[in-house]
Amino acid sequence: MRARRWNLGSAQTWFAVAAIATFVYGVESWRRRASARASTGEQARLHAAVTCLLGADGVPLAYRPGEARARLRALAMDTSLTPSPTWIDRCVPLLRDLAVHGAEVDVTQDLRSAPTAVARHARELALATARVGLVWEVRAGGPDSDMDHIAELLVRTTTEIDLASVTPTTDAMKGPRAPVPRPMPPMLTLATGGLLPLPVGTPERFLVGAPLPLLSTVSVRAGALAITPGPNDDARWWRVVPQGLVRVVAEEGAHDGLAPVYLDAVDGPVGSARIAAPPPTLDPRAVALDAVARDNVLWLAEAVRGQSPVLARLPFEHTHGVATAARLSPPPTPEMERVDEEVAVTADARGVLAAFTRHLPSSGAVDVRLVRASGGERAAVHDVTFAGDAWQLSGRKVGLSFCTSRVGTWLFAASGDAWRAGLVRDGTVIDAGTVIRSGTRRFDDATTVRCGPQGVVVYGRERPRGSPLWRCAVGESGVPRCGVLPALPSEQPRDLPPWTTFTPRGERRAHAEWPFALALTTRGTVLAARASGTVVAVARLPAGATAWETERVVFDASGDAPGATVLGAELYTDGVRTLVAVSRAQDLRVSRSDDEGATWHLP
């Protein structure tokens, strides 16, 4: 059978060729129009999603992951701390629509464009954004944030859509727009690492430790920070006190067998003396110290495990005088030799006050006692009476603190079950208030006391969230009163790592909670700064208010250094000006407010 040959000159052949060419041209024209429509529509959807995520100027940021991440974190830091819908929730439908129509771009891909996977990347971006949803965990300071992942996926998706598009477009679909983030307060920076601000100082000068008891003084002068190094010795026993840092350095080989004790304040060393050092084998946590300087004399209160609390009158070195000491309580019984007692000391216009604890084995309670040393050449003391019932608190340990203000001297005692306060007036302690634990969470027996012109604020040093926030003042009737402030809404993310600091010997010490700091202004406004992971936020409680105002993030450690966390934060006030100090591993930053925390600026 003879094969059939095509007759190129016949009409049928040319008709078939024309039909095939028309079909191919039509298919390709359809493909190009469909690809142009899909890519143009996808670009419009992308611009709408980017505007929703980053703001009106977000399209250029979508090509730069660092700036996109910074914008997302800035928006997250400006949201509410309580779980509630935020700007990012309104963007989730737009991103899902972007992922759905991304398949059209891949299916109708123009032959002139590079192979892309728009649908896959858009779907990953939509899923990552939906997982973030409520960004309150980022706001609370969680270091593991999806903001970095969203910024990376946003850049990838933008690049994929650009590769799939032959003709770019600047059109955008109508949709919500991200708010303009409030900028972080400007801060001065001191380029040094490991400085932990201490609750001792003013907006002009304050103490830092790196770590304690290594001490330095930071000064704020003419818009710049300056640091003055302090002692750099291996003090085995030390404590931060209202006047500064008291430390005992074990000196070996001294002819008199005594060890030097120092008191360092904000303005430099106050004075030094010599005492009999505690046993070198004793745990440093078993030694309680407090000191105050008065008339070239160092008054040192000391409680060593297995011994009685002592108040020592120690003339400064290179001055005339004889060192004397008074035992504040009888020697402990054998069953009480392993108990740690607490001491505190302060000076007022009438002399020196010393408080100490005494465990009562019969009842298991802790008795708080107060004595006064009137001065002279001996540490002679006499008891100060309590106007009401005796101060007896239950618990393994009771912390003591003083605050000397213009209305008198405040005495605070804190245990895991109750806090108690009183005002020393006319040789008597007048009760000012008591707060008793009602839940299962124990109070902090270590407190921080901040004195102010309008009273005193007291808060827990290690467990501030579970302990009361206390404010004490003298009313118009002259009666001292202490009241519990409203609790701050400051839940920590569960995945937040513990707050750790370094001990003098370089070991890491994990704390129960991230720190708080409180300050009281002249007008009675209470300021609270809390550190939590990567952020430091400040809240205000005006005088007479029943709830804290919405707190504001004043520092984001991870904003310019992903993964960075804060080491600590502190507030310093003289009643009018307030300084917030924030420390990171590499630097210390400060910012000042002259309007009770409403706005912040460079000092």
C-alpha positions in Angstrom: 0.0 0.0 0.0 1.5 3.3 -1.0 1.9 6.0 1.8 -0.1 9.1 1.5 1.9 12.2 0.8 1.1 15.7 1.9 0.5 18.1 -0.8 2.0 21.4 0.4 0.3 23.2 -2.4 -3.2 22.0 -1.5 -5.7 24.2 0.3 -6.4 21.5 2.8 -2.8 21.5 4.0 -2.6 25.2 4.4 -5.9 25.2 6.1 -4.7 22.6 8.7 -1.5 24.6 9.3 -3.5 27.8 9.8 -5.9 26.1 12.2 -3.0 24.8 14.3 -1.2 28.1 14.3 -4.5 29.9 15.3 -5.0 27.4 18.1 -1.5 27.8 19.4 -1.7 31.6 19.2 -5.0 31.6 20.9 -3.8 29.4 23.7 -0.7 31.4 24.2 -2.6 34.7 24.1 -5.0 33.4 26.6 -2.1 32.2 28.7 -0.4 35.5 28.6 -3.6 37.4 29.4 -4.4 35.0 32.2 -0.9 35.2 33.6 -0.9 39.0 33.4 -4.3 39.1 35.2 -3.1 36.6 37.8 0.2 38.3 38.5 -1.3 41.8 38.5 -4.1 40.7 40.8 -1.5 38.9 43.1 0.6 42.0 43.2 -2.4 44.0 44.2 -3.3 41.5 46.9 0.3 41.5 48.1 0.4 45.3 48.3 -2.8 45.2 50.3 -1.4 42.6 52.7 1.9 44.4 53.1 0.0 47.7 53.8 -2.0 45.8 56.4 1.0 44.3 58.0 3.6 47.1 57.8 1.7 50.3 57.1 1.3 52.8 54.3 5.0 52.8 53.5 5.3 49.0 53.9 5.8 48.0 50.3 9.5 49.1 50.1 10.1 47.4 53.5 8.8 44.1 52.1 12.1 43.8 50.2 14.3 44.4 53.3 13.9 41.7 56.0 15.7 43.7 58.7 13.5 46.7 58.3 10.3 44.6 57.9 11.2 42.8 61.2 11.9 46.0 63.0 8.5 47.4 61.9 6.6 44.3 63.0 8.3 44.4 66.4 7.6 48.1 66.8 3.9 47.4 66.1 3.8 44.5 68.4 5.4 46.5 71.2 2.6 49.1 70.8 -0.3 46.7 71.4 -2.2 45.8 74.5 -0.7 43.3 77.0 -4.0 41.5 77.5 -5.0 39.0 74.9 -7.2 40.9 72.4 -7.5 41.3 68.6 -4.7 43.3 67.1 -3.8 44.8 63.8 -2.3 41.6 62.6 -5.6 39.7 62.9 -7.1 41.9 60.3 -4.4 40.8 57.8 -5.0 37.1 58.1 -7.9 37.0 55.6 -5.9 39.1 53.1 -2.9 36.7 53.4 -5.2 33.6 52.9 -6.7 35.2 49.8 -3.1 35.8 48.6 -2.3 32.1 49.1 -5.4 30.9 47.3 -4.8 33.0 44.2 -1.2 32.2 44.2 -2.1 28.9 42.6 -3.4 30.8 39.6 0.0 32.5 39.2 1.8 29.1 39.2 -0.7 27.5 36.8 -0.8 30.3 34.2 2.9 31.1 34.5 4.2 33.1 31.6 6.9 31.4 29.6 9.0 34.5 29.8 9.2 34.4 33.6 11.3 32.2 35.8 9.9 29.1 37.5 8.3 30.1 40.8 6.3 28.7 43.7 4.1 31.6 44.6 1.4 29.4 46.1 3.7 27.6 48.5 5.4 30.7 49.8 2.2 32.6 50.2 0.6 29.7 52.0 3.5 29.5 54.4 3.3 33.3 55.1 -0.5 33.0 55.7 0.0 30.1 58.2 2.8 31.8 60.0 0.8 35.0 60.4 -2.3 33.1 61.6 -0.2 31.3 64.2 1.0 34.6 65.6 -2.5 36.1 65.7 -2.6 37.6 69.1 0.9 39.1 69.4 0.5 39.7 73.2 3.2 37.1 73.9 5.7 39.2 71.8 4.5 42.3 73.7 5.0 40.5 77.0 8.7 40.0 76.2 8.9 36.4 74.9 12.3 36.0 73.2 11.0 33.3 70.8 9.0 35.4 68.4 7.5 34.6 65.0 8.1 38.2 63.9 11.5 37.1 62.5 9.9 34.3 60.6 7.1 36.4 59.2 9.5 39.1 58.0 11.6 36.4 56.2 8.5 34.8 54.6 7.2 38.2 53.5 10.4 38.9 51.6 10.4 35.5 50.0 6.8 35.8 48.9 7.4 39.3 47.5 10.4 38.0 45.5 8.4 35.0 44.2 5.6 37.2 43.0 8.0 39.6 41.3 9.7 36.7 39.5 6.3 35.5 38.3 5.3 38.9 37.0 6.3 40.3 33.7 4.8 43.8 34.1 5.0 45.3 37.6 2.0 47.1 39.1 1.6 49.6 42.0 -2.1 49.1 42.4 -3.4 47.7 45.7 -6.7 46.3 46.7 -8.7 48.1 49.4 -8.1 46.8 52.9 -7.0 47.8 56.4 -3.9 49.6 57.1 -1.4 49.1 60.0 -1.3 51.9 62.5 1.8 54.1 62.8 3.9 52.6 65.6 4.9 54.9 68.5 8.7 55.3 68.5 10.8 54.1 71.4 12.1 56.8 73.7 15.5 58.0 72.9 18.2 56.7 75.3 21.8 57.5 76.2 24.1 54.5 75.8 27.1 53.6 77.9 29.2 51.0 76.0 30.1 48.6 78.7 28.8 45.2 79.6 27.4 43.4 82.6 26.3 46.4 84.6 23.3 45.7 86.7 21.5 48.9 88.0 21.0 48.8 91.8 18.1 50.5 93.7 20.4 53.1 95.2 20.9 56.6 93.7 19.2 59.6 92.0 18.5 60.6 88.4 22.0 62.1 88.3 24.1 59.4 90.0 23.3 55.8 90.7 25.1 52.5 91.5 25.6 49.6 89.3 27.3 46.2 89.9 29.1 44.0 87.5 28.4 41.7 89.2 28.0 42.4 92.9 29.8 43.2 95.0 32.0 44.8 92.3 30.6 48.3 92.3 30.7 51.3 90.0 28.9 54.7 89.9 27.2 56.0 86.8 26.9 59.8 86.4 24.5 61.6 84.0 26.1 64.9 83.1 25.4 67.2 80.1 23.7 64.6 78.0 26.4 62.0 78.5 27.1 59.0 80.7 30.3 58.6 82.7 31.3 55.7 84.9 33.5 55.7 87.9 34.9 52.3 88.9 34.5 51.4 92.5 35.9 48.5 94.6 37.2 45.4 92.9 38.0 43.1 95.7 36.8 39.6 96.6 34.3 40.5 99.3 32.9 37.3 100.7 30.1 38.9 102.8 28.2 41.9 101.4 24.7 43.4 101.1 23.1 46.3 99.2 21.7 48.7 101.8 19.9 52.1 101.5 23.2 54.0 101.8 25.0 51.9 99.3 27.0 48.6 99.6 28.4 47.2 102.8 31.0 44.5 102.4 33.5 42.6 104.5 36.8 41.5 103.0 38.5 38.6 104.6 42.0 39.7 105.2 44.5 37.0 105.9 47.7 37.5 107.8 46.7 40.7 109.5 48.5 41.3 112.8 45.3 42.0 114.7 43.2 39.2 113.2 40.5 41.6 112.1 39.0 42.1 108.6 38.1 45.4 106.9 34.5 46.4 106.5 33.6 49.1 103.9 30.5 51.2 103.2 30.4 52.5 99.6 27.7 55.1 98.6 26.8 56.9 95.4 29.3 59.6 96.0 32.1 57.2 96.8 33.4 55.4 99.8 31.8 56.6 103.0 34.2 55.0 105.4 35.9 51.8 106.6 36.6 50.0 109.8 37.8 46.7 111.1 35.8 43.8 112.7 36.2 40.2 113.5 35.3 38.4 110.3 32.7 35.6 110.3 34.1 32.1 110.0 35.6 31.6 106.5 33.8 28.2 106.1 30.4 29.8 106.7 28.0 30.1 103.8 27.8 33.8 102.8 24.0 33.6 102.8 24.2 32.9 106.6 25.5 36.4 107.3 23.2 39.4 107.5 24.7 42.9 107.3 23.5 46.5 107.4 25.4 49.7 108.0 25.0 53.4 108.3 27.5 56.2 108.7 27.1 59.0 111.3 29.7 61.4 112.6 32.7 59.5 111.3 31.4 56.3 112.9 30.3 53.2 111.1 27.3 51.6 112.8 27.3 48.0 111.7 24.4 45.6 112.4 25.5 41.9 111.9 23.8 38.6 112.4 25.9 35.4 111.9 24.3 32.0 112.0 24.9 30.4 115.3 25.6 33.7 117.1 23.5 36.6 118.5 22.8 39.7 116.4 25.2 42.5 117.2 25.2 46.3 116.8 28.8 47.6 116.6 30.0 51.1 116.8 33.2 51.3 114.7 35.1 54.6 114.3 36.5 55.1 110.8 40.0 54.0 110.2 42.6 56.7 110.9 40.3 58.4 113.4 40.3 58.4 117.2 37.9 56.3 119.1 37.3 52.8 120.5 35.3 50.2 118.7 32.5 48.8 120.9 29.6 46.4 120.3 26.4 45.5 122.0 24.8 42.1 121.8 21.1 42.5 120.8 19.7 39.2 122.0 20.8 36.3 124.2 22.9 33.6 122.7 20.9 31.1 120.6 19.9 27.8 122.1 21.4 24.6 120.6 18.2 23.9 118.6 18.3 27.4 117.1 22.0 27.5 116.1 21.1 26.7 112.5 18.6 29.6 112.2 19.4 32.7 110.2 18.4 36.0 111.9 18.0 39.3 110.2 19.2 42.8 111.0 18.7 46.4 109.8 20.0 49.8 110.9 19.4 53.4 110.1 20.1 56.9 111.5 17.7 59.7 112.3 17.8 63.0 114.2 17.8 61.3 117.6 20.5 58.6 117.0 20.7 55.2 115.5 17.9 52.6 115.2 18.6 48.9 114.9 16.0 46.2 114.2 16.6 42.5 114.5 14.7 39.2 114.6 14.6 36.5 117.2 13.2 33.1 116.5 10.9 31.6 119.2 11.3 27.8 119.3 8.3 27.4 121.5 5.8 28.8 119.0 7.7 28.7 115.8 7.2 32.5 115.3 9.7 35.2 114.6 9.8 38.1 117.0 10.8 41.6 115.6 12.6 43.8 118.1 13.8 47.4 117.8 16.5 49.2 119.8 18.0 52.7 119.8 21.6 53.7 120.3 21.8 57.3 121.5 25.4 57.8 120.5 28.4 58.5 122.7 31.5 56.4 122.9 29.7 53.2 123.5 27.1 51.2 121.6 24.7 51.3 124.5 21.2 50.5 123.4 17.7 50.6 124.9 14.5 49.0 123.7 11.9 50.9 121.6 8.3 49.9 122.4 5.5 48.9 120.0 2.3 50.8 120.5 0.1 47.8 119.7 0.8 44.1 120.0 4.2 42.6 119.6 5.4 42.1 116.1 5.5 38.3 115.6 5.4 36.8 112.2 5.4 33.2 111.1 7.9 31.8 108.6 11.4 30.5 108.2 12.8 34.0 107.7 11.7 37.6 108.2 13.2 40.4 106.3 13.7 43.9 107.8 14.0 47.3 106.2 14.1 50.9 107.2 13.1 54.1 105.4 14.0 57.5 107.0 11.9 60.4 105.6 10.8 63.8 106.7 7.8 62.4 108.6 9.8 59.9 110.6 11.4 56.5 110.3 9.4 53.6 108.8 10.0 50.0 109.8 9.0 47.1 107.6 9.0 43.4 108.4 8.2 40.9 105.7 7.7 37.1 105.8 6.2 34.6 103.4 2.8 34.9 105.1 2.5 38.6 106.0 4.0 42.0 105.7 3.9 44.6 108.5 4.8 48.3 108.6 5.1 50.9 111.4 6.3 54.5 111.9 8.7 55.2 114.7 7.5 58.4 116.5 8.3 59.7 120.0 10.1 56.5 120.9 7.2 54.3 119.9 6.4 52.2 116.8 2.9 53.1 115.6 1.3 50.4 113.4 0.7 51.5 109.9 -0.7 48.4 108.2 -0.5 44.7 107.8 -1.2 42.5 104.7 -1.7 38.8 105.1 -1.4 36.2 102.4 -4.7 34.7 101.3 -3.7 32.5 98.4 -1.4 29.6 97.9 1.5 31.8 96.7 3.9 32.9 99.3 5.1 36.5 99.8 8.7 37.5 99.3 10.6 38.0 102.5 13.2 40.1 100.7 11.8 43.6 100.0 13.0 46.7 98.3 12.0 50.0 99.9 12.0 53.3 98.0 11.5 56.5 100.0 9.9 59.6 98.4 8.6 63.0 99.5 5.0 61.7 99.5 5.7 58.4 101.3 7.2 55.0 100.7 6.7 52.2 98.2 7.6 48.6 99.0 7.7 45.6 96.7 9.2 42.1 96.6 12.8 41.8 95.6 12.7 38.2 94.2 9.0 37.6 93.7 7.4 40.9 92.9 4.4 39.5 91.0 3.3 37.3 93.8 4.0 39.8 96.6 2.1 43.0 97.5 2.8 46.3 96.0 2.6 48.5 99.1 2.4 52.3 99.5 2.7 53.9 102.9 2.1 57.6 103.8 1.0 59.8 106.6 -2.5 61.3 106.1 -3.7 64.7 106.9 -4.7 63.5 110.4 -1.1 62.5 111.1 -1.9 58.8 111.2 0.4 56.6 109.1 -1.3 54.2 106.8 -0.2 51.5 104.3 -2.3 50.3 101.4 -1.9 47.6 98.8 -1.7 49.0 95.2 -3.5 47.4 92.3 -1.6 44.5 90.9 0.1 45.1 87.6 -1.2 43.0 84.6 2.2 41.4 83.9 1.8 37.7 83.3 5.0 36.2 82.0 5.0 34.0 78.9 5.4 30.3 79.8 8.3 29.8 77.4 10.2 32.8 78.9 13.6 31.7 80.3 14.4 32.5 83.9 16.1 35.8 84.8 19.7 35.0 85.5 22.5 37.2 87.0 26.1 36.4 87.9 27.5 35.8 91.3 30.8 37.4 92.4 32.5 34.2 91.6 31.1 34.0 88.1 28.3 31.4 88.5 24.9 32.0 87.1 22.1 32.6 89.5 18.5 32.0 88.4 15.8 34.2 90.0 12.2 33.2 90.6 10.8 36.1 88.5 11.9 38.9 86.2 12.4 42.1 88.2 10.2 45.0 89.0 11.1 48.6 90.0 8.9 51.2 91.6 9.2 54.9 92.2 7.0 57.6 93.8 6.9 61.1 92.5 6.2 64.4 94.4 2.6 64.5 93.1 1.9 60.9 94.4 2.1 59.1 91.1 3.6 55.6 91.3 5.7 54.5 88.4 6.4 50.8 87.8 9.1 49.4 85.4 9.2 45.7 84.7 11.8 43.8 82.8 10.6 40.7 81.0 12.8 38.9 78.5 13.5 41.3 75.7 11.4 44.3 76.8 11.2 46.9 79.6 7.8 48.6 80.1 6.7 51.4 82.3 3.2 51.9 83.8 1.7 54.8 85.7 -0.7 54.9 88.7 -1.7 58.5 89.3 -2.6 59.6 92.8 -6.1 58.5 93.7 -6.4 56.1 90.7 -7.8 52.6 91.1 -6.1 51.0 88.1 -2.8 51.3 86.3 -2.7 53.1 83.0 -1.7 51.1 79.9 2.0 50.5 80.2 4.4 51.5 77.5 7.4 49.6 76.2 10.4 51.9 76.6 13.1 49.5 75.5 13.1 46.5 73.2 16.5 44.6 73.5 15.6 42.4 70.5 14.6 45.3 68.3 18.1 45.8 66.8 19.8 42.6 68.0 17.6 39.5 67.5 17.7 37.2 70.5 19.0 39.8 72.9 17.5 40.0 76.4 17.8 42.6 79.2 19.8 42.0 82.3 17.8 44.3 84.5 16.0 47.6 84.9 15.7 50.2 87.6 13.9 53.6 88.3 15.5 56.6 90.0 13.6 59.7 91.0 14.1 62.8 93.1 10.3 63.4 93.1 10.2 65.5 90.0 12.6 63.8 87.5 12.5 60.1 86.9 15.3 58.1 85.1 14.9 54.6 83.8 18.1 52.6 83.4 18.2 49.4 81.4 21.1 47.0 81.1 22.0 44.5 78.4 25.1 42.3 78.1 26.9 44.9 76.1 25.7 48.3 77.3 23.6 50.4 79.7 20.9 52.7 78.5 19.0 55.5 80.2 16.1 57.8 79.5 14.5 60.5 81.6 11.0 61.8 82.2 10.0 65.1 83.7 6.2 64.6 83.6 5.8 61.5 85.8 6.5 59.0 83.0 4.1 60.4 80.4 6.9 61.1 77.9 10.6 60.2 77.9 13.6 62.0 76.4 17.4 62.2 76.6 18.8 63.3 80.0 
